[in-house]
Amino acid sequence: MGTQQRGGVTIRDVARRAGVSVTAVSHAINGKGTLSAETREHIKAVAASMNYRADALARGLRRAPLGVVGFVIRPLDALGEYRPEGVDVFLRVASSAATAALDAGLGLMLLPDLTRTPLPPLALSLDGYIVMNPVRDDPVIELLRGHGIPYVTLGQDPSHPDVATWVANDDRGTRAALADLDRARVDRVTYVGGTAQDAWNLESEEIYRSWCADTGRAPVLFHLPEGAGTEGGRALVPSLLEHGAPDAIFCLTGRHAAGVAEGLAEAGVRCPEDLLLATGSDAEQARTARPAISAVDLQPEELGSALVGMLASVLDGAPPREPVLLASRYRRRGSSRRG
């Protein structure tokens, strides 16, 4: 975070930009007065472009701490649903963060995408934010930065590599998963990643490419939108088998892996006898699959606690100089175990 002071855009800023009076802005925003439709729409467009939110209570409270922080789960915003089947890692992080916030004397509020309208009341008056898996040029991050609201992120913000206020897993779990496949003496290892431009996707793919280079393998990659879920994984199987079954598949997303496992079974490909399978996220569907799918445990409870601890430090005026990397663990299960 920089040293920008909180306060955000004022009604005077909007009036100055729009070339009208403060009263005209107030009337346009609140639907009052006798402004022409053209003038009213012009003022509202200027206010929207400046991310101005007219909330008298919020403006008053912005001068003093509320003791409440926000939590925005960007992957769930992108999915368009907040309880996707078989995905528990996000809510486990949020649950841990809520408990840690209480221990720190803070309240925690879960919020949807802050750039959608209408904006929840007081959203821009919270003391700070945790943003989970921001994407490149994330509008939520830009909104917070524009209003000078402190924030920390789960995963490095791809657009602001100089910012140190982030918590993430190290690469040990992913490397352990690939090493597990390597020990099985497999040749062709296919990677199935997501399409979101967040640090988890970008860095995991780089780890796979680096591992292929180090072990003399040719990288083979497929990408599925995260929202495709289990059905997307199942539908991808014909493409995965088009040139003969690979020896192993590493799916970054747990729901994709569960769908791939179902599609392979339908195609008569046995796992692990014919093909090994692992995933980079230990989702519920990976644990309950038959056979259970080997997975990287991202330690969500530890992530949630660390995020709150970092944000509390930022709010106290002591932002960290370095990000926090937590150990990830590889859970080897039946899908990659032979003999």
C-alpha positions in Angstrom: 0.0 0.0 0.0 1.1 3.5 -0.6 0.6 6.5 1.8 -2.5 7.9 0.2 -4.9 9.2 2.8 -8.4 7.9 3.1 -11.3 10.1 2.1 -12.2 9.1 -1.5 -13.9 11.3 -4.0 -16.1 14.1 -2.6 -19.2 15.8 -4.1 -17.0 18.8 -4.8 -14.7 16.7 -6.9 -17.6 15.5 -9.0 -19.0 19.0 -9.4 -15.6 20.3 -10.5 -15.2 17.5 -13.1 -18.8 17.8 -14.4 -18.6 21.6 -14.5 -21.7 22.1 -12.4 -22.6 23.2 -8.8 -22.5 21.0 -5.8 -26.2 21.4 -5.5 -26.7 20.1 -9.0 -24.7 17.0 -8.2 -26.7 16.4 -5.1 -30.0 16.8 -7.0 -28.8 14.5 -9.8 -27.6 11.8 -7.5 -30.7 11.9 -5.3 -33.3 12.4 -8.0 -34.4 15.9 -6.9 -34.6 19.3 -8.5 -35.5 20.4 -12.0 -32.4 19.4 -13.9 -32.8 18.4 -17.5 -32.5 14.7 -18.2 -29.4 15.3 -20.2 -27.7 17.2 -17.4 -28.7 14.7 -14.8 -27.4 11.8 -16.8 -24.1 13.7 -17.5 -23.6 14.3 -13.8 -24.4 10.7 -12.9 -22.0 9.4 -15.6 -19.2 11.6 -14.2 -19.9 10.4 -10.6 -19.8 6.8 -11.7 -16.6 7.2 -13.6 -15.0 8.7 -10.4 -16.5 5.9 -8.2 -18.3 8.5 -6.2 -20.8 7.1 -3.7 -23.2 9.5 -2.0 -23.7 8.3 1.5 -23.8 10.9 4.2 -23.4 8.3 7.0 -20.5 6.7 5.3 -18.8 10.1 4.9 -19.2 10.8 8.5 -17.9 7.4 9.7 -15.0 7.5 7.3 -13.2 9.8 9.7 -13.1 7.2 12.5 -12.4 3.4 12.5 -15.4 1.2 12.5 -13.7 -1.9 13.8 -15.0 -3.8 10.7 -13.0 -5.2 7.7 -14.3 -6.5 4.5 -13.7 -9.8 2.7 -14.1 -10.1 -1.1 -13.7 -13.5 -2.7 -12.9 -12.7 -6.3 -13.0 -16.3 -7.7 -16.6 -16.6 -6.4 -17.5 -13.2 -8.0 -16.2 -14.6 -11.3 -18.2 -17.8 -10.9 -21.4 -15.8 -10.3 -22.4 -18.1 -7.5 -21.2 -18.2 -3.8 -21.9 -21.8 -3.0 -20.5 -23.8 -5.9 -20.9 -27.5 -5.4 -17.9 -29.3 -4.1 -15.8 -26.2 -3.4 -15.1 -25.6 0.2 -11.6 -23.9 0.3 -12.9 -20.4 -0.1 -15.4 -20.7 2.7 -12.8 -22.4 4.9 -10.5 -19.4 4.4 -13.4 -17.0 5.2 -14.4 -18.9 8.3 -10.9 -18.9 9.6 -10.5 -15.2 8.9 -13.8 -14.4 10.7 -12.6 -16.2 13.8 -9.2 -14.5 13.6 -10.9 -11.1 13.2 -12.9 -11.7 16.4 -9.7 -12.5 18.2 -8.2 -9.3 16.9 -11.2 -7.2 18.1 -12.6 -6.8 14.6 -15.7 -7.7 12.8 -15.6 -9.2 9.3 -18.1 -8.6 6.5 -18.3 -10.8 3.4 -19.0 -8.6 0.4 -19.6 -9.3 -3.4 -17.7 -7.5 -6.1 -17.4 -3.9 -5.0 -17.6 -2.6 -8.5 -21.2 -3.9 -9.0 -24.1 -1.7 -8.3 -25.8 -1.0 -6.0 -22.9 -0.9 -3.6 -23.6 -2.3 -0.2 -24.1 0.5 2.4 -20.9 1.5 4.2 -18.8 -0.7 1.9 -16.3 2.2 1.3 -16.2 3.1 5.0 -14.8 -0.2 6.3 -11.4 0.0 7.9 -9.7 -2.3 5.4 -10.2 -5.3 3.1 -9.0 -8.8 2.4 -9.3 -9.6 -1.4 -8.9 -13.2 -2.3 -7.1 -14.0 -5.6 -7.3 -10.7 -7.4 -6.9 -10.9 -11.2 -4.7 -8.8 -13.4 -6.0 -5.1 -13.5 -8.6 -6.1 -10.9 -11.3 -3.3 -10.7 -11.9 -4.1 -7.0 -8.2 -3.4 -6.2 -8.3 -0.2 -8.3 -11.4 0.9 -6.5 -9.8 0.4 -3.0 -6.6 2.1 -4.1 -8.5 5.0 -5.5 -10.3 5.5 -2.2 -7.1 5.0 -0.1 -8.6 2.0 1.7 -6.0 -0.4 3.1 -6.1 -3.9 1.8 -4.2 -7.2 1.8 -4.6 -10.0 -0.8 -4.5 -13.8 -0.9 -2.0 -14.3 -3.7 0.1 -11.6 -5.1 -1.7 -8.9 -7.1 -0.4 -9.5 -10.7 -0.7 -5.8 -11.5 1.2 -4.5 -8.5 4.2 -6.7 -7.9 5.8 -4.0 -5.8 3.1 -4.3 -3.1 4.1 -6.6 -0.3 0.8 -6.9 1.6 -0.1 -10.4 0.4 -0.2 -13.9 1.8 0.1 -17.1 -0.4 1.1 -20.7 -0.3 4.6 -21.7 -1.3 5.2 -24.0 -4.3 6.1 -27.1 -2.3 2.7 -28.7 -2.7 2.6 -28.3 -6.5 6.2 -29.5 -6.9 5.5 -32.5 -4.6 2.5 -33.4 -6.8 4.6 -33.3 -9.9 7.4 -35.2 -8.2 4.9 -37.9 -7.2 4.0 -38.3 -10.9 7.6 -38.4 -11.8 8.4 -41.2 -9.3 5.8 -43.3 -11.1 8.0 -43.1 -14.2 5.3 -41.6 -16.4 6.2 -39.8 -19.6 3.4 -37.6 -20.9 1.9 -35.4 -18.1 -0.9 -33.1 -19.2 -1.7 -29.9 -17.4 -5.3 -28.5 -17.1 -5.4 -25.0 -15.7 -8.0 -22.3 -15.3 -8.4 -19.1 -17.3 -8.5 -16.5 -14.6 -5.5 -14.2 -14.7 -4.6 -14.5 -11.0 -1.4 -15.3 -9.3 -2.4 -18.9 -8.5 -3.1 -19.8 -12.2 -0.1 -17.9 -13.5 2.4 -19.2 -11.0 1.2 -22.8 -11.1 1.5 -23.0 -14.9 5.0 -21.6 -14.7 5.9 -24.3 -12.1 4.6 -26.9 -14.5 6.5 -25.5 -17.5 9.7 -25.3 -15.4 9.3 -28.9 -14.2 8.8 -30.1 -17.8 12.0 -28.3 -18.8 13.9 -29.7 -15.9 12.7 -33.3 -16.6 13.0 -33.2 -20.4 9.2 -33.4 -21.0 7.2 -31.6 -23.6 4.5 -29.4 -21.9 1.0 -30.2 -22.9 -1.6 -27.7 -21.6 -5.4 -27.2 -21.7 -7.3 -24.4 -20.1 -10.9 -24.4 -18.8 -12.9 -21.5 -17.3 -13.2 -22.0 -13.6 -17.0 -21.7 -14.0 -17.1 -24.8 -16.2 -16.8 -26.9 -13.1 -17.2 -30.6 -13.1 -19.1 -30.7 -16.4 -16.3 -28.8 -18.0 -13.8 -31.4 -16.8 -15.9 -34.2 -18.1 -16.4 -32.5 -21.5 -12.7 -32.0 -21.8 -11.9 -35.7 -21.7 -12.3 -36.4 -25.5 -9.7 -33.7 -26.2 -7.4 -35.2 -23.5 -7.6 -38.6 -25.2 -7.6 -37.4 -28.8 -3.9 -38.5 -29.4 -4.0 -41.3 -26.9 -4.3 -41.2 -23.2 -1.5 -39.3 -21.4 0.3 -41.1 -18.6 -0.9 -38.6 -16.0 -3.0 -35.4 -15.7 -2.6 -32.6 -13.3 -5.7 -30.4 -12.9 -5.2 -27.2 -11.0 -8.8 -26.9 -10.0 -10.5 -29.6 -7.9 -13.8 -29.5 -9.7 -12.1 -29.9 -13.1 -10.2 -32.9 -11.7 -13.5 -34.5 -10.4 -15.1 -34.0 -13.8 -12.0 -35.4 -15.6 -12.1 -38.5 -13.4 -15.8 -39.1 -14.2 -15.1 -38.6 -17.9 -12.2 -41.0 -17.9 -14.3 -43.6 -16.2 -17.0 -43.2 -18.8 -14.4 -43.6 -21.5 -13.1 -46.9 -20.0 -9.8 -45.4 -18.8 -9.0 -46.6 -15.3 -7.4 -44.5 -12.7 -4.7 -45.2 -11.4 -4.2 -48.4 -13.4 -4.2 -46.7 -16.8 -3.6 -43.0 -15.9 -2.6 -41.1 -12.8 -4.5 -38.0 -11.7 -3.8 -35.2 -9.2 -5.2 -31.7 -8.5 -3.8 -28.5 -7.2 -6.7 -27.8 -4.9 -8.0 -30.2 -2.2 -11.7 -29.6 -2.9 -14.4 -31.7 -1.3 -15.1 -33.4 -4.7 -11.5 -34.5 -4.8 -11.7 -36.1 -1.4 -14.9 -37.9 -2.1 -14.1 -39.1 -5.6 -13.6 -42.9 -6.1 -10.7 -43.3 -6.1 -10.0 -40.3 -4.0 -7.9 -37.7 -6.0 -4.4 -36.8 -4.8 -4.4 -33.1 -4.1 -2.4 -30.1 -2.9 -3.8 -29.0 0.5 -3.6 -25.2 0.5 -4.1 -25.0 4.3 -7.0 -22.6 4.1 -7.4 -22.1 7.9 -3.8 -21.0 8.1 -4.3 -18.6 5.2 -7.3 -17.0 6.7 -5.6 -16.4 10.0 -2.5 -15.0 8.4 -4.5 -12.6 6.2 -6.2 -11.1 9.2 -2.9 -10.8 11.1 -1.4 -8.9 8.2 -4.4 -6.6 7.7 -4.4 -5.8 11.4 -0.7 -4.8 11.2 -1.5 -2.6 8.2 -4.3 -0.9 10.1 -2.0 -0.3 13.0 0.4 1.5 10.7 3.0 -1.3 10.5 2.7 -2.8 7.0 5.0 -5.8 6.3 8.1 -5.3 4.2 7.8 -8.9 2.8 4.8 -11.1 1.9 4.0 -14.2 3.9 4.4 -17.6 2.3 2.8 -20.5 4.0 3.6 -24.2 3.4 1.3 -26.2 1.2 1.1 -30.0 1.5 0.5 -32.7 -1.0 -2.0 -35.4 0.0 -1.3 -38.6 -1.9 -4.4 -40.7 -2.5 -5.6 -43.5 -4.7 -5.7 -41.7 -8.0 -1.9 -41.5 -8.2 -1.0 -44.6 -6.2 -0.1 -47.8 -7.9 0.8 -51.1 -6.3 
